[in-house]
Amino acid sequence: MAQQTAVQWLQRQLNENYEISEVDIEQALRMEKEQIEKTYNDAMKYMDYFTTPPSAEYYYKQTFKTPTDGK
């Protein structure tokens, strides 16, 4: 099973116990994704790679795959 982000975990917990707006969850997931990708990109600036590292988008998708991604 792929890792899950804190927001993905929270979404599951809230959906089991409360009704929560999908719009709010989607906004939280977008914000979290942007933070993860920014951190990844910032870290790559300081890494010594002989080849081009994968993009932040690729890293995020491979690390935090969800069944609803369809990818």
Sequence and secondary structure as in RCSB ss.txt:
>XXXX:A:sequence
MAQQTAVQWLQRQLNENYEISEVDIEQALRMEKEQIEKTYNDAMKYMDYFTTPPSAEYYYKQTFKTPTDGK
>XXXX:A:secstr
     HHHHHHHHHHHHS   HHHHHHHHHHHHHHHHHHHHHHHTT   SS    HHHHHHHHS  GGG  
